[in-house]
Amino acid sequence: MYFPISPDDRGWGGPDINNPGDPNLQTAFDWYEFTYIHGLVPFGGNTTQVDMFGFPMTARLTQSAIGYDQTVGITATRDQVRARFTQAVSSAFDGLLDSRRILAPRSSPAFRPGGANAGYLQGYINAVWNQYTTGQFTLNRLGQTFTGRVSGGRLQFTKNGAGPFYLNKPTSADVFSCSGALASPGMNVTELELGAEFCAAFNRGVAANTATWWQASAYYAGATDNEYSAFFHTIGLANRAYGFPYDDVNDQSSVKILPNANPPSGLTITVGW
């Protein structure tokens, strides 16, 4: 792989699958991401398909002092994953597969503005937004209550009676990338919090019924959802995957975090093919 480094050593460039001139595009690669600061920030890490799938990996995190031993990832072979993907998804998502990787919708030009599938979720988003225009929006979770109604095209809401706060109607691209109307500069913490919840609900196909937003058994059962993310949850160990940026809402992602800031005893990354 090619990693450019600035002459003054102040920066470097990782692979960019959205840059047609990136020399890494013809190389099969994948990511494991983690963070840790000794004594301050507990070790946390995960396998991820937020941007793409290159090849299967598992990650085993251990800390012998407390008996912690958790493994996440994909154990199927690369060929098995690719074959199962084409069998599991509709034609719109089938085009995400090429000879090197399976792109996430947010990484694919086809799902971005101007692409053939740029409005894939828009009808669903519009229907949900219309629902909360004529009826009240209420979400109860973790001892907190969000309530409001869409007015003038944006959701005006309160959290535990405080507010008002606002969310603009997202586009299909906003939902796949968890950005724009759902997460952007200028939004306050409460708006970002509900934006993450809406993003997860739209991707999982449960946005029309807030009673199912935190009910994992209801995810990906509707007519419209993020089929890419749904697929990787079916093949991930314990049905865990990072299929979109806010897949950690309701603890569905592949992230594993130690309960203390001591070093892990081991981290074993197994690369499959």
N, C-alpha and C positions, 0 to 999 in steps of 0.2 A: 504494500500500500504506500501511497505517497502523502506525506505530511509536510507542507511548506512551513518554514520557520522564518520569521522576519530577521533581517541581518543584525538588528540590535537585540535579538533574543527576547523581545517584549511581547511576542505573540506567535501563534501557530494556527494552522488551518486544518480542521478535520474534513472528512469526506462530506460532500454536499450532493445528495442524490437529485436535487432540483437544479443543479448546474450542468447543462449538457456538455460543458467542456471539462468537467472534473475527470482526471485520469483514473480515478478509482471506480468509475461506473462499470468497467469491464472486469472488475474483481468482485468475487463473492466475499462479503464481510458481514459482520453483525456486531451488536453491542451488549456489554454488561455495564450497568451504571451503578455507582455507589458513592457514599459520602461518609466521612468519619473524621472526628477531631478527638484525639486521645483525652479522656477525662472531661470532655465538654459535650460532644455530640455522639450519641450511640452509632455504631456501625449499622448502616442500612444500605441495602442493594437489591437489584432486581434484574432479571432478564426483561427484554422489552420488544414489543412489536409496534410501538407508537408510530414510528416512521416507516418500518418495513420489516420483512423477514428475509434473512439471508441464508442461515442454516440453523439447525436446532442446537440448543445448549441447555444444560442444567447447571444450577448453582447450589452447592451445599454449604450452608453456613453453620458453624458449630462454636460453642463456648462450653468447654468441658466442666468448668467450675459450677455451672448451674444446670448442666444436662441439656443445654439447648442444641438441637440438631434438626434443621429444617432444610428441605430441598425443594426448589421450584424449577420450572422450565418445561422443556419438551423432550421426550425420549424417542419419539418416532424419528425415522430417518428423513433426510431431506427429500428424497424422492417420494416417500409416503406422504409427507406434508403437502407437497405440491400437487400430487394426484388427488388427495382428499379435498384439497381446497377447490379445485375445479368441479368436483362432484357436489360440493356442499353449497356453493354460492350461485346466484343468478348471473345472467350474462353481463350486467353492468359491472359486477365485481370480478368476474372471470378475467376481464381485461387488465387487471392489476398485476397479473403474473407475466414475467418475462424470463429470459434465459438465465438471469443472474439472481433475481429476487422476486418477492411479492411485495408490491408497494402498498402502504396504507392509503386509504382514500385521501387523507390530507396531503400526502406526498405526490399524488397523481394529478397531472394536468387535466385529466378527464373530469375530475371532481372539483376543480377550481373554477372561478369565474371564466366564462367563455368556453369551458369544456363541455363535452357531450353529456356528462352527468352532473353538471354544475348545480342543477336544481333538484337532485335526487330526493332530498328530504323536504323540499320546500312546501309541497302540498300538505304533508304531515304537520310541519311547523305552523302553517297557516291555519289548519284546522284546530290545532291546540290553542293557538292565540285567539281565534274566534270563540272557542269554548270559554276561555277566561275573560272574554269581553262581555258575554251574556251571563256568565255565572261567576261566582267567586272562586278565587284560587286560595287553597289552604293546604299547607304542608306541615305535618307534625313529625318531628324526628329529634332524637337525642334530647328530649325535654324542652325543645324549642318549637315555636309556632310562627310560620310565615303566612301572612294572609294579605290578599289584595285583589285587584281587578285590572284588566287591560283597559286603558283609556288613552285615546289619541295615538294608538299604535304602540304604546309602551306599557309595561306592567308597573303599576304603582303599588307598593306593598309595605307592610310593617313587619318587624321581627319582635315578637313578644310585646307588641303594642308600641314599640319605638319606631320612628320614621317620620315622614315617608322616605322610601328608597325607590329606585327605578331600574328596570331592565328594558332595553330596547329589544324588539323582535329580532332574533338571529336569522342569518341566512343559513343555507345548507352547509356552505363552507365554514361558517362560524362553528357549527355543531361538530363537524368532523375534526376541526383543528382546535376546538375549545378556545376560541379567541374572539376578537371583534366584539360583538354585543355581549358576549358571555365573559370575556376577560380582556380588558384593555386598560391602558393608562388613564387615570382620571376617575376610575370606579373606586368606590370605597370598599372597605373590608366586607361589609354586609352584602353589598351588591355582588362582589366577587364570590362570596360564599353561596348565594342562591344561584349565581351564574354557573358554578360548578355542578350544583344539583340538577339544574335544567339540562346542562350539557350531557351529564350521565344519563338522565331520563330519556332524552331524545335519542342518543346512541343506542340505548337498550330497548327502545320501543315502548316505553311505559309512561310517556309524558302526559297522556290524557287522564291518567288515574293516579293521583298522588298517593293513594293507599298502597300502591305497589312499588313506589320508588325505592323502598328499602326492603323489598321482598325478592330475593335473588331468584327464586323459583319462577317468577313471572317474567324474567328478562328474556329478550330475543324471541318472544312468542307471538308477536304481532305481525301485521302485514308489512310494516316498514320499519327497518332498523339498520344498524351498521353490521352488515353480514360479515364483513372482514373481522371485526372484533368478536362477533358471535362464534365464528369458526375457531379462532385461537383459544377461546375459552373451552371449546369441546376437546381440544388436544393437549391443553396445559395440565400439568400435574395438579390434582385437586381442583380442576376447572379454573385455575387462576391464570390470568394473563394481563398484560398491559396493552390492551387493544386500542386505546385512545387516551389522551393526556390525563383525564380525570377518572380513570378506571379504578382509582383508589377510593372513590366514594363508595361507602358501604363495604369496604375491605374486600374488593374483588380482584385486586391486582396481584402481581407476582412479587411485590416488594416484601422483604423480610428485614425487620429491625430488631436488634438486640435490646433487651430491657434495661441496659446500663451502658455507661460510656467506657467500659473496660475493653481491651482488645479482643477480637474473636480468636478462638483457638485455631480455627482453620476456615479457609474459603476455597472450595474446590470447584473450578469451572470445568465442565466436561463438554467438549465440542463434538457434536455428532455430524455424520455425513451419510 
